[in-house]
Amino acid sequence: MKKLLVTLLTAVSLAFSAAVIAQPAAEPAKMEAKAEETKAAPAPAAAPAAEAKKADAPAAEAPKPPNINKADTTFMFIATVLVIFMIIPGLALFYGGLVRQKNMLSVLMQVFVTFSMIAVLWVIYGYSLAFTGGGQIVGGLDKLFLSGVTDATGAATFSKDVYIPEYLFVVFQLTFAAITPALIVGAFAERMKFSAVLLFLAIWFTFAYLPMAHMVWYWDGPDAITDEKTLEAVTAGAGLLWAKGALDFAGGTVVHINAAVAGLVAAYMIGTRIGFRREAMPPHNLVFTMIGASMLWVGWFGFNVGSNLEANGVAGLAFINTLVAAAAAVLAWMFAEWIGKGKPSMLGAASGAVAGLVAITPAAGFVGPMGAIIIGLVSGFLCLWGVSGLKRMLGADDALDVFGVHGVGGIVGAILTGVFASPSLGGAGICDYIKNVCGQPLAAGIGGQVWVQIQGVLIAVVLSAVVTFIALKIVDLLVGIRVTEEAEREGLDVSSHGEKAYN
């Protein structure tokens, strides 16, 4: 345990050092928020606003307090709780039912403790590196330990002069940061040391998740844009992919592709489970998996709808899209499996729902309901191929099909967002904050937007793969990454945690 604590502290220290070296002197704190750009609407995360002004500024220039909207605040409390619900117990039960009985508790433990660990790291330094200025790749340390965040500061929404409490925004984004590493657990389930899991995910969160969140979702907010000159300034100070105009409403690149690639690389590096492709390894409790999938579906409304940050028509659009895309994917997966195997399965239906939810995540507030149904249908078919044909081609023991569902589904959704966001195809278009009107055509056209979306996918793939490879090498040197053969055969519930799921 001492060794684990030392290594965790070392990882955090390295993160702080890297951030400090990578940046110039800390810039004055400035208003941040997440919304849609004039040229192309971005992602679902607003950055905080109404920070303290410079100490030497005249008192008369003090900014007015943020206009906190109580209805939107209530809406966001509900959305945040729903996302927590989809992680614990939703994701934990979904994964727990898919593993063998002897490893049930180990998966529950990994998801539960990962959520707890990332929650703490997020408020210590994660929020600051993701949602402050400083560079196009990663933010700064202006809000280290939540410095400057108080019950009086606000976080901007998509509308000018409308805010929610910054503490609430911090927690909402915390849930995204927590579920992403937890998703990776499914790829190396049943064979990785618990200490290695925690150390690896702490490093990966710092060097893969935080840069992606910053690149996709960080900008200065709608109130900072009043004319072409201020738009140029906001774009210059924004995250790399936001500045390019990438659309990611709730985390297709930041969450799903990011986690899926990490899972695939980890599965290669850790190796296959004992008996892989020689012994049957069926899920031990599909009832838990169905319950977990249902909790994920319900919680996903907080994930996608909450990413709008306001209780308005766009939130309603994200709500219906989340519902119908998942439903369409269930039907697509089920009928494809029925035709191919002769019988539809509960596992297939549950997996189809998750595939559709993953695919609609980047598109939820940008596409129309018919576009959402198409995205759901395509993701249902392709993710079924991802967990079967593609999985055989790759040869990796991705135990719970993280890449087949989250990787394939995330890529499908990210690219098709660039197509169906167009108003000509029923999409919501983008916002022009100079004129303060939304529903505008895509600035780059459908072809140009698709190319921007592909760039976002490629950056997520490369960053996550490189960070995962290096992180696992470091972890292997420090604590080792795989349990012994004896411990694996016995099951991680007993060998790692000294208890059983069922007595």
N, C-alpha and C positions, 0 to 999 in steps of 0.2 A: 504493500500500500504506500509506503514511503517513496518507493521508487516511482510509482504511478503519479503521486502528487508532485514530485520533483519534475517529472517529464511534462506534466500538464502546465506547470508554472513556466517551464522553459519554453513551451510552445507559445504561451501568451506573451512572454517577454520578447521572443523573436518577432511576433506580430507587431508589437509596439515599436520595436527597433526598425523593422522594415518600413512601417508607415512614416516614421520620423525621417528616415534617410531618404525616402522617396519624395518628400515634399519640401517645399521652401518653408520659410517661417510661416506660422499659422496666420491665416488671413482673418480679418475681423469677421465676427459672426454675422451671417446674413440670413435673410428670410429664405426658407426653402419650402418647396411643395411639389406634389406629384400631380400631373395633369397632362392634357394633350397639347402638343406644340402647335404653333400656327401652321407650320409646313406639314407636320404629320403627328397625329396624336400618339403619345407614348403609352407608358405602362400604368399600373394601378396604384402607385404609391406616392403619396404627397410628402413633401419634406417640410419641416417645421418652419413656422414663421414667427414674427414678432419677437425677435431676440433682442437682447440688450444693446443699446447703441454705444458708440465709442465714448469712453470716459470724458474725452476733451470736447465733445460736441456741445453746442449751445443747448441749454435746457429747453428753449423754445422749439427745437427741432425734434423733440421726443416724439416717436411714433405713437399713434393712437392705439389703445388696446385692441387686440384682435376681436372681431365680431364672432363670438362663439355661438353657433346655431344649436339650440337645445334638441331639436328634433333629429338633426343629423348625428348629434352626439349620442342620443339614445339608440339610434339605428346602429351606430358603430360599436357600442357596447354589446349589443346582441350579436352582431357579426363576429366580433372577436371571440366571444364565448363559443360560438358555433365552430370556429376553426380549432380552438382548443379541444372541443368535443370530438372533432374528426381525427385528432392525433391520439389523444387518450380519452376514451378507450378505442375509438374507431380503427385507426391504423394498426394499433397493437393487436386487437382481436382479429382483424383481417389477416395479418401476417401469422399470428399465433395458430389459427386454424389450419394454415397451409403447411406448417412444418410437422415433423413427426412428434408423437406424444412426448418423447423423452427430451424434446427441445422447446416445448411450449413456453415454459417460464423464462427461458433464456431470451427468447424474442421479446416477450412482454417486458422483461427487465431492460433490454437494450433500448427499446423505444421509450420507455418511461424515464430512464435515466438520461438518455440523450436529450429529451425535451427539457429536463431540469437543468442540465449542464449548459445547453445553448441559451436558455433563458438568462442565466447568470452572466455568461460571456457577452450576450447582447447588450445588456445594460451597462456593463463595465466598459467595453470598447467597440462592440459591433455596431451599435446605432451610430456612433460618431463616424466610423470609417465608411459606413454606407450612405449616410444622409447629411454630410457636411461637404463644403467645397474644399478644393485643394488640388484636384487633378481630374483628368478624364477617366482614369482607371480606378482610383480609390479616393475616398475622402480624407479628411484630416482628423486631428485629435481635439478639435475645439470643444466637443461635447463628451470627452472622456469622463466616465463615471456620471454621465448625464449632467455635466456641468452646464449651467444656464437654462436647463429645463425646469420649469416651475409650474404650479397650478394656474399661473396667469399667462403662460405662453401658449401659442396656438399653432396648429398645423393646417396649411391651406388645403382646400378641396379643389374641385374642378371649376368652381365659380369664383369670380372676383369678389373679394371682401366677405367670403364665407369660410369659417374656420371650425375645426374641432379641437379639443384640448390636446396639447402635444403629448402629454403622458398617455393618452388613449391611442394616439398614432404610434407611439413607441411600442406599446403592447401589441397592437394589431400587427405591426411589422415583425415583432418578436415571434409571433406564431408562424409566419412564413419562414423565418430563419430556423425555427426549431423543427418544422416538419421536413425540410429538405434533407438534412443529414439523416433523419429517422427513416426516410425512404430508402436510403442506401443499404440499411441493415438487411433488407430482404435479399440482396444479391449474395452476401457471404454468410447467410444464416447457417447455423448448425456446425460451424467449424472454426470460428475466430475467437481468440482470447478476449475476455471482457475488458481487460486493461488496454489491449490493443485497439478495441473498438472505440473506447472513449478518447484515447490519445489521437488516433487517426482522425476521428470526426472533429475534434477541437482544431487540429491543424487545417483540415479541409475547409471547415467553416470560415476560418480566418483568411485563407489565401485563395479560395475558389468562390464561396458564396458571397462574401462581402464585396469583392470587386465586381461580380456580375450584377448584384443588386444596385451598386453605385452606377455602373455603366448604363443600365437600362432605365432606372427610375429616378435618378437624381437630377433636379433642376431647381431654379429659383422661384418658380411658381407663377400663376397667372397674373397676380398683381404687379409683378416686375415687368410685364410686357405692356407697353403703351404705344410704341411706334416701331418703325423698322430698326432704329438704332438700339433700342432696348432689347428687341428680339435677338439681334446679333450678339449683344452682350450676354443674354441668358443662354443662348446656344453655345457660345464660347466657354461658358463656365459649367456647362452641363456634363453629364456622363457621356462617354463615347458613343454608345448606341442610341441614347436619347437624341444626341445632336445629329445623328444620321437619320433620325426619323423612324426608328424601329418601333413597331407596335407590339406591346406585350401587356395586356390588360391586367393579368393576375399571376403571371409567372411561368409561362411556357418554357422560356429559356432559363430564367433565373432559378426556377424550382425543378421542373421535370427533366429537361434535357441535361441540366447540370448534374442532378442526382443520378440519372440513368447512366451517363457516361462513367461517372465515378464507380457505380456499381459494377459495370462491365469490366473496367480495368482491374478493380479489386478482385473480381471473380477469376480473372486470368492469373493474377499475381499470387493469390492465396492457393489456388489449385482446386481440383474437384473434391467433392465429398467421397469418403470411402464407400465403394460400391456404386458410384455414379454410373448409370447406364448398364449396370450388371444386376442391381437389386431394385426391387420396386420401392419407391419412396412416395407413396400417396399422402395427400393431406390427411391429418388425423381427425379433423373435426370441421366438416364443411358447414355445419350449423353456425359455428363461430365466424367462419369466413363470410357467410351470408349476412349475419348480424353486423359484422365489421364493415362490409361493403355498404350496407344500408346507412350506417352511421356516417360513413364517408360521404355518401350522396347528400344526406341532410346537412352535414357540416360544410360541404362544398358551396352551399349557398352563401355562407358567411365568407368563404374564401373568395368567390367570384363577385358576388353582389356587393360585399363590403369593400371590394377594391375600388368601387366608384366613390367611396367616402361621403356620398350624399344620398339621401332618400328621395330620389326623383325619377324621372322617366328612364334615364339610362340605367339606373339600378333595376327598374322593372324589366328592361331589355335583357340585362345580364341574368336576371332570374329565370325568365322563360327560356333563354338560350341554354342555360345550365341544365334545365330540366329536359328539354327536347333533344339536346345533343346526346345526353347520357341514354335516354330512352331509345333513340335511333341506333346507338351503338350496341345496346343490349340485343335488339332485334337482328342487327347485321351479324353479330358474332354467333347468336343462337342459330339462325337459319344456315349460316355457312357451316357451322359445326354439324348441324342436323343433316345437311346434304352430304358433307364429307365423311362423317363417322356413323351416320344412321340414327343417332340419338342426340337430342339436345341435353346439355348438362347444367346443373346449378352453378358449378364452378365457372363454366363458360359465360353464363348470364351475368354473374357477379363481376367477372373479369371484363366483360363488355361494358358494363356500367362505368367501371373505373377508367377504361380506355376512352370512353366518350367524355368523361369529366376532365381527363387530362387534356384531350385535344381541344376542348372548348375554352380552356383556361386562358390562353393568350388572346382569344377572339371574343370573349363573353360580352363586352360592352361595345364592340366595334361592328359586329356582323348582325344581319337580320335573322329572324327565326328560321327562314328557309335555308339560309346559309349555314346556320347552326345544325340543322338536320342533315345537310349534306356532309358537313364535317364529322358529325357523329357516325353516319353510315360508312364513310371512308375509313375512319379510325377503327371502327369495329372489325371490318374486313382485314385491314392491314395489320392491326395488332394481333389478331389471331394468327396471321402468318408470322408475325414477329416472335411469338412464343413457340412456334412449331418449326416451320421451314428455316427461317432466319437463325433461330437458336441452334439448329443442327449445323448450319453453315459456319457459324461463329465458333462452335465447339466449347464455349465457356459454360461452367456450371453456375449460371445465374439462378440461384435456388428458387426464388419466388418471382422470376420473370420481371425484374425491375426495368431492364432495358427494353424488353419486348413490348411492355405496356407504356411505361413512362417515356422511354426514349423514342420509340416509333410514334406513339401518340403525340408526344410533345413536338416532334419535328413536323408531323402532318398538320397539327393545329397552327404552329408558328407560320408555316408557309402559306396555308390556305387563308390565314388572317389577312395577308396581303392581297388576296383575291376578293374575298367577300366583304371586306370593309368598305369597298367602293359603293357609293350611293347608287350607282347605276345597276348594282346587283343586290340592292336592298340593304346595304350596309349603312352605318351611322355616319360614315365619313370622319372628318377631323374638325378641329376648332381653330378659328382665326381669332386670336386674343387681341389683335390690334383693333379689329372691328367688333370684337366680343360677340361673335356668332359661331354656331357649330353647324354640322351637317355639310361641310364643304367637301368638294372632291379631293381625292388623294393628290398631293402636290406632285408626286413623281409618276402618277398614273399607276395602273395595276402592275404592269411589267416592272417598272422602277421600284415599286413598293415590295414586290416579291423578291427582288434582288437584295434590297435592304434586309428583308426578313431572313434570307439565306445567310447573309453576312452575320447576323445575330446568332444563328444556329451554329455556324462554323466557329465563331469566337467562343461560344459556350462549350462546344466539343473539345476544342484544343486546350482551353484553360483548365477545364475539369480533368481531362486526361493527364496533362502534365503535372498538375498539383497532386492528383491521386497517386501517380507513380512515385514521385519524390517523397510524399508523405508516408507511404507504406514502406519505402526503403528505410526511412528514418525510424519508423516505429519498429520495424523488424530488428534493426540494430539495437534499439533501446530495450524492448521488452519481448520481442518475438511476436509474430502475428497469428500463429496457428496453434491450436491445442494439440496435445499428444494423441496418438492413435487410440490409446486406451481410453482417454477422456472422451474422444469423439464417439467411440463405440458405446460407451456407457451413457452418453447423452449429457449435454451441457447443463441441464437442470440440476443434476446431482453433482457432476464433476466441477462445475464452476460456481454453483450457488447453494449446494447442499440441501436442496429441497425438491419435491415433486409436485407437478400440477394436480395430480389425482392420487388420492390415497383410499 
